Amino acid sequence: MPRKRNVRYTIGFIRSIVGQAEPAIGIILGTGLGGLVKDIQISYKIDYKDIPHFPVSTVESHHGYLIFGKIAGRNCMIMQGRFHYYEGYHHEDIAYPVRVMAEMGVRNLIISNACGGLNPVFKKADLMIMRDHINFHFTTPFQDNTYYKYYNRHPYDRSLMILAEQVALENEIKIQKGVYFSLHGPHLETKEEYRMVRKTGADVVGMSTIPEALQAVNHRMKVLGLSIVTDLGFPDTLKPAFLPEILEAAAKAEPNLTLLTEKIIERIN
Amino acid sequence: MTEQKRKIVESVNFLKGKNPFKKLISFAIVTYYNPSFIKSFKVIKRINYSEIPPFFNGSNNDNLKGEVLFVSYKGKSFIILNGHVNYYDGYDMHDSAHYVYVLKALGVAKILFIDEVGHLNPRFKAGSIALIYDHINLMGNNPLIGENDDSIGPRFPDMSNAYDEKWTADIEEFLIENKFKYFQSVYLGITGPETETEAECRFYREIGADVLGYCLVPENIAAIHAGLTCAAFGMISRELVADRLVEISEDEKNSNRVKAEKAFAPVLAALVRLIK
């Protein structure tokens, strides 16, 4: 994994394929948003492993492609397949594609993820707008580089949150709002960890999203985080969770999330 | 074969050659270095960590301190890992987890972890035993970060039964029946090696921990990853209650620990007898 990387070099390569494409919206397809790929009018599809200085995804269930195309008539730059801290990447690696996006002119970023619900009113397969996050990775994308320029204490953009809520209401999709807590994983949390996380003021707990969101904020992008509650972590009644069940809940929420995302993209400024 | 698996196989092959018992061993104890309660067991074979390939390097580049003991006691034969591989000594979390995977490969199905702890709960007393039924990981790292070898364990292991409920309940029943004093506790894993400030103690208590220590969490996570059944005890050596925090000398810590070990020795002997 090259630690010294050059965004201009990466962008030069991407530009040599996509020409003067001007994507305004960036999307990171996490769990539950994979189906969105079917609705993209794909113009260009680049394998991560062909892109110089790009990290390579190792999890089987995630493909690694950078896609340029149109969703709802808007030019988008889409990451199909993402990187996780628990796979052994540094935060800087995980956030690198977002840096590339920012330098290519992307102004809005939509991130989706799967998470465990801790708020007792949440149900399995609920959607949630990320209102804020708590970072318990004990690291950030800016630890050993000098690209750190700007930080907003409200990483998730208010106008996008309001838009998402509005769209959900118009389409009669149930949506929650809450704080996302990120632990490094990959193991699920113990009962007492769930109890601790809830006590700190979080509504859901997951393993991703934070590095990308932090990097995006650093480039003054507008970030919208959408979560799917795939399992429930109530410490007093905790039952073992299995990956198939988690994927099932994600699949159940997928149509709504896809619809929501498309409508949001349509109306983003 | 991944690098991790290769290392495990290397250690297992070495230890299998040295195994003095003809059968597979299904039980192991993992403890901090040289507690007094293991003296009652008969050591058949003693192998230093530093003799077992592959070799790990911590920050001080000394030999890894600790031993693998093949032990027999009243007709039971089992393994004791005498000495934790401490994260604060500069070892990688993967190194801490390595010996747990080796135990699994040697046939072990049940592990009893024993760690030296400080107590945050004001009702507890230094010099007594803590029965650990859950943990919180605040070490900022864990041994599963990195590529996952599916032949060792699943990518996303479930931690809802980190310390086996049934085994812990059995142990508890035994302790109550025999009138042993113990404290049920949630263990907090932090890196150490420095002791905790008063504000930290208050914070740790606030998030729900009863005792804290530096070694147990990575080993437990690895054990759950490998599908082993775990239970854990803590020897309470120091008091870390926020509003009455005082400096504790090394001597006092040791004497508290020895007191706890003395109380624990008959418990351990009985638990070993009860293992099937």
Interface residues (C-beta under 8 A of the other chain):
Chain A: T58 V59 Y85 Y86 E87 G88 F136 H137 F138 T139 L183 H184 G185 P186 H187 L188 E189 T190 K191 E192 E193 R195 M196 K199 T200 L238 K239 P240 A241 F242 L243
Chain B: D134 H135 I136 N137 G140 N141 N142 L144 I145 G146 E147 N148 P154 R155 F156 P157 D158 M159 S160 N161 A162 V186 E206 I207 G208 A209 I221 I224 H225
